[in-house]
């Protein structure tokens, strides 16, 4: 795809991580949540977070320059966007996914080495529990912007039992069940995910309709069936082509005849050079696990057909992050 590249756009892209790191630092330090308590000076913010006053002022000014803070009368306050998206405990809080981006930043800095070796790179650890929480709740952050829209777009009327494969905190299962009162769901994911999933389901008052089954769908059979619908959101991109086929085969085997399978992912066009985010996400998988990547519409449709799925189509839906959905029937 042709784009209008010049010195300015090239430098803006090359230095984009400066802005990302500033936002990530603000979230890690809890600046936006502190500032939401009222107009605070740099000294007051520094005292609240136990930081250096001069350095805190530099970060606050940078965030103000980015339009996330407002500076007036010697103090700082949140903009509307920061209040909505960056204050902990607000419904639209995006801090968890921002922390996940921070945790993988060290890997992206070694992208050249991953390309040379074809293998994932070693990166610093922030602690398994911390990274797991930011990832799972980050997926919740992202899904909260997509799931309510998809719940009204997918043909789930008459479906009774949904498999949310690798569903993490269960955001999609929750919104699908909220939109379809006759639907029940099972989240099938690793045992370490269960506490997050059960807490999120309880928060939405759906404990009686959404269950959790622990297991590893890459190696274990998919239990709890038969299902008449299966949702695979951002599952395929973490696995090799062969692993994806195995996962799809297992999922289709757990469906009853006439059951619907829905694949949600960063789906590439068949040329594999667009959309941009899906192409870049393949590099994220190279750095992170070395086997996964984004897959094209043609590849996903082919895997579904090989598993015995027909009436395969790509929905006329594209999320803000360029994810989309392919559906078919067993």
C-alpha positions as CSV (number, residue, x, y, z in Angstrom):
1,X,0.0,0.0,0.0
2,X,1.4,3.4,-1.0
3,X,1.7,6.0,1.8
4,X,2.9,9.5,1.8
5,X,6.2,9.2,3.5
6,X,8.5,12.2,4.2
7,X,11.1,13.3,6.7
8,X,8.4,14.4,9.2
9,X,6.3,11.3,9.1
10,X,9.4,9.1,9.2
11,X,10.7,10.8,12.3
12,X,7.3,10.8,13.9
13,X,7.1,7.0,13.4
14,X,10.7,6.4,14.6
15,X,10.1,8.4,17.8
16,X,6.6,7.2,18.5
17,X,7.8,5.1,21.4
18,X,8.6,8.3,23.3
19,X,4.9,9.1,23.5
20,X,4.1,5.5,24.4
21,X,6.6,5.4,27.2
22,X,5.4,8.7,28.6
23,X,1.8,7.3,28.8
24,X,3.0,4.0,30.2
25,X,5.1,5.8,32.9
26,X,2.0,7.9,33.8
27,X,-0.1,4.8,34.2
28,X,2.6,2.9,36.2
29,X,3.0,5.8,38.6
30,X,-0.7,6.3,39.0
31,X,-0.5,9.9,37.9
32,X,-3.9,10.2,36.3
33,X,-5.7,8.6,39.3
34,X,-3.8,11.0,41.7
35,X,-4.5,14.1,39.6
36,X,-8.2,13.2,39.4
37,X,-8.5,14.1,43.0
38,X,-8.2,17.8,42.2
39,X,-5.8,20.4,40.6
40,X,-2.4,19.4,41.8
41,X,1.0,21.0,41.5
42,X,4.1,19.1,40.3
43,X,5.4,19.1,43.9
44,X,2.1,17.7,45.2
45,X,2.1,14.9,42.6
46,X,5.8,14.1,43.3
47,X,5.0,13.9,47.0
48,X,2.0,11.6,46.4
49,X,4.0,9.1,44.3
50,X,7.3,9.4,46.1
51,X,9.2,10.8,43.1
52,X,11.6,13.5,42.2
53,X,9.9,16.9,41.8
54,X,11.8,18.1,38.8
55,X,11.5,14.8,36.9
56,X,7.8,14.6,37.8
57,X,7.3,18.1,36.4
58,X,9.0,17.1,33.1
59,X,6.6,14.1,32.7
60,X,3.6,16.1,33.6
61,X,4.5,18.8,31.1
62,X,5.0,16.1,28.4
63,X,1.6,14.6,29.1
64,X,0.1,18.1,29.0
65,X,1.8,18.7,25.6
66,X,0.2,15.4,24.4
67,X,-3.3,16.6,25.4
68,X,-3.8,14.2,28.3
69,X,-3.4,16.7,31.1
70,X,-4.3,20.4,31.3
71,X,-1.9,22.8,33.0
72,X,-3.2,26.0,34.5
73,X,-2.6,28.2,37.6
74,X,0.6,26.2,38.4
75,X,-1.3,22.9,38.6
76,X,-2.4,19.9,36.5
77,X,-5.7,18.3,35.9
78,X,-7.0,15.5,33.7
79,X,-8.6,16.1,30.3
80,X,-11.9,14.4,29.7
81,X,-10.1,11.6,27.8
82,X,-7.6,10.9,30.6
83,X,-10.4,10.9,33.1
84,X,-12.4,8.4,31.1
85,X,-9.6,6.1,30.0
86,X,-6.7,6.4,32.4
87,X,-8.2,6.8,35.9
88,X,-8.3,3.4,37.7
89,X,-11.7,2.0,38.6
90,X,-13.4,4.0,35.9
91,X,-15.5,1.8,33.5
92,X,-13.5,2.7,30.5
93,X,-10.0,2.3,32.1
94,X,-7.4,1.2,29.6
95,X,-4.5,1.0,32.1
96,X,-4.1,-2.8,32.0
97,X,-3.5,-3.0,28.3
98,X,-1.1,-0.1,28.5
99,X,0.9,-1.9,31.2
100,X,0.9,-5.0,29.0
101,X,2.4,-2.9,26.2
102,X,5.1,-1.7,28.7
103,X,5.9,-5.3,29.6
104,X,6.6,-6.3,26.0
105,X,8.5,-3.1,25.1
106,X,11.9,-4.6,25.8
107,X,11.2,-7.4,23.3
108,X,10.3,-4.9,20.5
109,X,13.6,-3.2,21.1
110,X,15.3,-6.4,20.0
111,X,13.2,-7.0,16.9
112,X,16.3,-7.0,14.7
113,X,17.7,-9.9,16.6
114,X,14.4,-11.8,16.3
115,X,14.5,-11.3,12.6
116,X,18.1,-12.5,12.4
117,X,17.5,-15.6,14.4
118,X,13.8,-16.3,13.6
119,X,13.4,-17.0,17.3
120,X,11.7,-15.1,20.2
121,X,13.9,-12.9,22.3
122,X,14.6,-12.8,26.0
123,X,13.1,-9.8,27.8
124,X,13.1,-8.5,31.3
125,X,10.4,-10.0,33.7
126,X,8.1,-7.9,35.8
127,X,6.9,-11.0,37.6
128,X,4.6,-13.7,36.3
129,X,1.5,-12.7,38.3
130,X,1.9,-9.0,37.4
131,X,2.3,-9.8,33.7
132,X,-0.6,-12.3,33.7
133,X,-2.9,-9.8,35.4
134,X,-2.0,-7.0,33.0
135,X,-2.5,-9.3,30.0
136,X,-5.8,-10.8,31.0
137,X,-7.3,-7.5,32.2
138,X,-5.8,-5.8,29.2
139,X,-7.8,-8.2,27.0
140,X,-10.8,-7.2,29.1
141,X,-10.1,-3.5,28.4
142,X,-10.0,-4.2,24.6
143,X,-12.9,-6.6,24.5
144,X,-15.1,-4.1,26.4
145,X,-15.0,-1.9,23.3
146,X,-15.8,-4.6,20.8
147,X,-18.0,-7.2,22.6
148,X,-21.1,-5.1,23.0
149,X,-21.1,-4.2,19.3
150,X,-20.5,-7.8,18.1
151,X,-23.2,-9.1,20.5
152,X,-25.7,-7.4,18.3
153,X,-24.1,-8.3,15.0
154,X,-23.6,-12.1,15.4
155,X,-26.4,-14.5,14.5
156,X,-26.8,-16.1,18.0
157,X,-30.6,-16.2,18.1
158,X,-31.7,-19.7,19.0
159,X,-28.2,-20.8,20.2
160,X,-28.2,-22.3,23.6
161,X,-24.7,-23.3,24.6
162,X,-21.6,-21.3,23.6
163,X,-18.0,-22.3,23.9
164,X,-15.7,-19.3,24.6
165,X,-12.4,-20.9,23.8
166,X,-9.4,-19.3,25.6
167,X,-11.9,-16.7,26.7
168,X,-9.7,-15.2,29.5
169,X,-11.8,-13.1,31.7
170,X,-14.9,-14.0,29.7
171,X,-15.8,-10.6,28.3
172,X,-17.3,-11.9,25.0
173,X,-19.2,-14.7,26.7
174,X,-20.6,-12.1,29.1
175,X,-21.8,-9.7,26.5
176,X,-23.2,-12.4,24.2
177,X,-25.2,-13.8,27.2
178,X,-26.4,-10.3,28.1
179,X,-27.7,-9.8,24.6
180,X,-29.2,-13.2,24.3
181,X,-31.1,-14.3,27.5
182,X,-31.5,-17.9,26.3
183,X,-27.8,-18.4,25.9
184,X,-25.5,-20.1,28.4
185,X,-21.7,-20.2,28.0
186,X,-18.5,-22.1,29.0
187,X,-15.2,-20.4,29.2
188,X,-12.4,-22.9,28.5
189,X,-9.0,-21.7,29.5
190,X,-5.9,-22.4,31.5
191,X,-6.4,-22.9,35.3
192,X,-4.5,-19.7,36.1
193,X,-7.2,-17.7,34.3
194,X,-10.1,-19.0,36.4
195,X,-10.0,-16.5,39.3
196,X,-10.1,-13.6,36.8
197,X,-12.9,-15.1,34.8
198,X,-15.1,-16.0,37.7
199,X,-14.6,-12.6,39.3
200,X,-15.6,-10.9,36.0
201,X,-18.6,-13.1,35.4
202,X,-19.8,-12.5,39.0
203,X,-19.4,-8.7,38.5
204,X,-21.9,-8.9,35.6
205,X,-24.3,-11.1,37.6
206,X,-24.0,-14.1,35.3
207,X,-22.5,-16.8,37.5
208,X,-25.5,-19.0,37.0
209,X,-25.2,-18.9,33.2
210,X,-21.5,-18.8,32.5
211,X,-19.2,-21.6,33.8
212,X,-15.4,-22.1,33.6
213,X,-13.7,-25.3,32.6
214,X,-9.9,-25.4,33.1
215,X,-7.7,-27.0,30.4
216,X,-5.1,-26.3,27.7
217,X,-6.8,-26.5,24.3
218,X,-3.4,-26.8,22.6
219,X,-2.9,-30.2,24.2
220,X,-6.1,-31.3,25.9
221,X,-9.5,-32.4,24.4
222,X,-12.2,-29.7,24.6
223,X,-14.6,-30.9,27.2
224,X,-18.1,-29.8,28.3
225,X,-19.8,-30.2,24.9
226,X,-21.6,-30.6,22.7
227,X,-21.9,-26.9,21.9
228,X,-24.0,-25.2,19.3
229,X,-21.7,-22.2,19.0
230,X,-18.0,-21.6,19.5
231,X,-16.2,-18.3,19.8
232,X,-12.4,-18.2,19.2
233,X,-11.2,-14.7,19.8
234,X,-7.5,-13.9,19.3
235,X,-6.6,-17.6,19.6
236,X,-5.1,-18.4,16.3
237,X,-2.4,-15.7,16.1
238,X,-0.5,-17.3,19.1
239,X,-0.1,-20.6,17.3
240,X,1.6,-22.1,14.2
241,X,-0.5,-23.0,11.1
242,X,-0.4,-26.7,12.1
243,X,-1.4,-25.9,15.7
244,X,-4.3,-23.7,14.4
245,X,-5.6,-26.5,12.3
246,X,-5.5,-28.8,15.3
247,X,-7.4,-26.2,17.5
248,X,-10.0,-25.7,14.8
249,X,-10.4,-29.5,14.4
250,X,-10.9,-29.9,18.1
251,X,-13.4,-27.0,18.3
252,X,-15.5,-28.3,15.4
253,X,-15.5,-31.8,17.0
254,X,-17.0,-30.3,20.1
255,X,-19.8,-28.7,18.1
256,X,-23.1,-30.4,17.3
257,X,-24.2,-30.6,13.7
258,X,-25.4,-27.2,12.6
259,X,-23.2,-25.5,15.2
260,X,-21.6,-22.2,14.4
261,X,-17.9,-21.4,14.7
262,X,-16.8,-17.8,14.9
263,X,-13.1,-16.8,14.5
264,X,-12.2,-13.3,15.7
265,X,-8.6,-12.1,15.0
266,X,-6.3,-9.7,13.3
267,X,-7.1,-11.1,9.9
268,X,-4.8,-10.2,7.0
269,X,-5.9,-9.6,3.5
270,X,-4.8,-12.4,1.2
271,X,-1.8,-10.4,0.0
272,X,-0.7,-10.4,3.7
273,X,0.6,-6.8,3.5
274,X,-2.6,-5.1,5.0
275,X,-4.1,-4.1,7.2
276,X,-1.1,-2.5,8.8
277,X,-1.9,-3.5,12.4
278,X,-2.3,-7.2,11.5
279,X,1.0,-7.2,9.7
280,X,2.8,-5.5,12.6
281,X,1.1,-8.0,15.0
282,X,2.9,-10.8,13.3
283,X,6.1,-9.2,14.4
284,X,4.8,-9.1,17.9
285,X,4.3,-12.8,17.8
286,X,7.8,-13.4,16.4
287,X,9.2,-11.5,19.4
288,X,6.9,-13.2,21.9
289,X,6.7,-16.8,21.0
290,X,8.3,-17.4,17.6
291,X,5.5,-19.6,16.2
292,X,2.4,-17.5,15.9
293,X,1.5,-14.8,13.4
294,X,-1.5,-13.1,11.9
295,X,-3.4,-15.3,9.3
296,X,-5.1,-14.3,6.1
297,X,-8.8,-14.7,5.3
298,X,-7.8,-17.4,2.8
299,X,-5.8,-19.3,5.3
300,X,-8.5,-19.2,8.0
301,X,-11.2,-20.1,5.6
302,X,-9.1,-23.0,4.4
303,X,-8.5,-24.3,7.9
304,X,-12.3,-24.2,8.6
305,X,-13.2,-26.0,5.4
306,X,-10.6,-28.7,6.1
307,X,-12.3,-29.2,9.5
308,X,-15.7,-29.8,7.9
309,X,-17.1,-26.3,8.1
310,X,-19.2,-24.8,5.3
311,X,-21.1,-21.5,4.6
312,X,-17.9,-19.7,5.5
313,X,-18.0,-15.9,5.3
314,X,-16.2,-12.9,6.6
315,X,-18.5,-10.5,8.3
316,X,-18.8,-6.9,7.3
317,X,-17.2,-5.8,10.6
318,X,-13.9,-4.3,11.4
319,X,-13.0,-3.1,14.9
320,X,-10.9,0.0,15.7
321,X,-7.8,-2.2,16.0
322,X,-8.6,-3.8,12.6
323,X,-9.8,-7.1,14.0
324,X,-12.6,-8.9,12.1
325,X,-14.6,-12.1,12.2
326,X,-15.0,-15.2,10.0
327,X,-18.0,-17.5,10.6
328,X,-19.1,-20.9,9.4
329,X,-21.4,-23.8,10.2
330,X,-20.5,-27.5,10.9
